[in-house]
Amino acid sequence: MTLNIEKEYDLDLGIDYEETALQVTKQVLTEENCPYEAEVSLLLTSDEEIHELNLQYRGIDRATDVLSFPQITYEIPADFSRAEEQEIECFNPDSGELFLGDIIISLDRVKEQAEQYGHGPKREFAFLVAHSMLHLLGYDHMTEEDAARMEERQEAVLHRLGIER
């Protein structure tokens, strides 16, 4: 597993961002039975920057907690059978790893939401990484059923890692 982290905003929340993100990404891939070594890019940024990116890529003029940009199009979430069909777009030619996509997290939102929900910033950060990883694997929360399935998977990952509310 390769996790490429770029930290363009220096907000110290007392979290080892790399260690936590790596634990969560690996656990999501294990839970979802990913048959490949994988690669993910993670950008840690501010509300101001994520606001600009949200407007640029989604046409939404406000900050958000996390953005996910999957590299693979899934017909069924976490069905990796199409990855080999899309080999040129999906696999890093240098490492052979499956490139899942990009995650962008606002550290301002991690701090704010941790306080709002009454848990620590590590739990909030881990939750956002798990949430975004599931988006990179084709999950969504457009319907109540899909949202419930995603929530269940996120909580299972965090529980197995001992990252509780």
C-alpha positions in Angstrom: 0.0 0.0 0.0 1.3 3.4 -1.0 -0.2 6.5 0.6 1.1 9.7 -1.0 0.4 12.5 1.5 0.7 16.2 0.7 0.2 18.5 3.7 -0.3 22.0 2.3 -1.8 23.3 5.5 -0.1 23.1 8.9 -2.7 22.6 11.5 -1.5 20.5 14.4 -4.3 18.5 15.8 -2.1 16.1 17.7 -2.6 13.3 15.1 0.0 11.3 13.3 -1.8 11.9 10.0 0.2 9.4 8.0 0.0 6.6 10.5 -3.7 7.0 11.0 -4.5 7.3 7.3 -2.4 4.3 6.5 -4.1 2.2 9.1 -7.5 3.2 7.9 -6.8 2.8 4.2 -5.3 -0.7 4.8 -8.3 -1.7 6.9 -10.8 -0.5 4.3 -8.9 -2.5 1.6 -8.9 -5.6 3.8 -12.6 -5.3 4.6 -13.5 -4.8 1.0 -11.3 -7.7 -0.2 -9.1 -5.7 -2.5 -6.9 -8.2 -4.4 -4.3 -5.7 -5.3 -1.6 -3.6 -3.7 -3.1 -0.1 -3.9 -2.1 3.5 -4.1 -4.0 6.6 -2.8 -3.1 10.2 -2.8 -4.2 12.3 0.2 -4.1 16.1 0.4 -4.5 17.8 3.8 -5.7 21.3 3.3 -7.7 24.3 4.7 -11.4 25.3 4.5 -10.4 28.0 2.1 -8.6 25.7 -0.3 -11.2 22.9 -0.2 -13.9 25.6 -0.8 -12.1 26.5 -4.0 -11.7 22.9 -5.1 -15.3 22.1 -4.3 -16.4 25.1 -6.5 -14.0 24.2 -9.3 -14.7 20.5 -9.5 -18.3 20.2 -8.2 -19.8 23.6 -8.8 -20.6 23.9 -5.1 -19.7 27.3 -3.6 -18.8 26.3 0.0 -16.2 24.4 2.0 -16.7 20.7 2.7 -15.0 18.2 5.0 -13.7 15.8 2.3 -13.6 15.4 -1.4 -13.0 12.1 -3.2 -11.9 11.6 -6.7 -12.0 7.9 -7.7 -9.9 6.7 -10.5 -12.0 3.6 -11.2 -15.7 3.5 -12.3 -17.5 0.7 -10.5 -20.7 -0.9 -11.6 -20.9 -2.6 -8.2 -19.0 -1.1 -5.2 -15.6 -2.8 -4.5 -16.0 -5.0 -7.5 -12.4 -5.0 -8.7 -13.0 -7.1 -11.8 -13.2 -4.0 -14.0 -9.8 -2.7 -12.9 -7.9 -5.1 -15.1 -10.2 -4.0 -18.1 -9.1 -0.5 -17.3 -5.5 -1.4 -16.7 -3.9 1.6 -18.5 -5.9 4.1 -16.4 -5.9 2.1 -13.1 -2.5 0.7 -12.5 0.7 2.7 -11.8 3.1 1.5 -14.4 6.1 2.0 -12.1 4.8 0.2 -9.1 2.1 -2.0 -10.5 -0.2 -0.8 -7.8 -3.9 -0.1 -8.4 -4.3 3.6 -8.2 -7.6 4.2 -6.4 -7.7 8.0 -6.6 -7.4 11.2 -4.6 -8.7 12.2 -1.2 -8.7 15.8 0.0 -9.5 16.6 3.6 -10.0 20.0 5.3 -8.1 20.0 8.6 -10.3 22.9 9.7 -13.3 20.7 9.3 -11.7 17.8 11.2 -11.2 20.1 14.2 -14.6 21.7 14.0 -16.5 18.4 13.5 -14.6 16.6 16.2 -15.8 19.3 18.6 -19.3 19.3 17.2 -19.7 15.5 17.5 -17.9 15.3 20.9 -15.1 13.0 20.0 -11.4 13.5 19.3 -9.8 14.8 16.1 -8.1 11.4 15.4 -11.6 9.8 15.3 -12.9 12.4 13.0 -9.9 12.3 10.7 -10.1 8.5 10.6 -13.8 8.6 9.9 -13.2 11.0 6.9 -10.5 8.8 5.5 -12.7 5.7 5.8 -15.6 7.6 4.2 -13.5 8.8 1.4 -11.9 5.4 0.8 -15.3 3.9 0.4 -16.1 6.6 -2.2 -12.9 5.6 -4.0 -14.2 2.0 -4.1 -17.5 3.0 -5.6 -19.8 3.4 -2.6 -22.1 6.4 -2.3 -24.8 7.7 0.0 -27.4 9.1 -2.5 -30.2 6.9 -1.1 -31.0 6.0 2.5 -30.1 2.4 1.8 -26.7 3.3 0.3 -26.1 5.7 3.2 -26.8 3.0 5.8 -24.6 0.5 4.0 -21.7 3.1 3.9 -22.2 4.1 7.5 -22.1 0.4 8.6 -18.9 -0.2 6.6 -17.2 3.0 8.0 -18.1 2.1 11.6 -16.9 -1.5 11.1 -13.4 -0.3 10.0 -13.1 2.2 12.8 -14.3 -0.4 15.4 -11.7 -3.0 14.2 -9.0 -0.4 14.6 -10.2 0.6 18.0 -11.0 4.1 17.0 -14.2 4.8 18.8 -16.3 7.9 19.6 
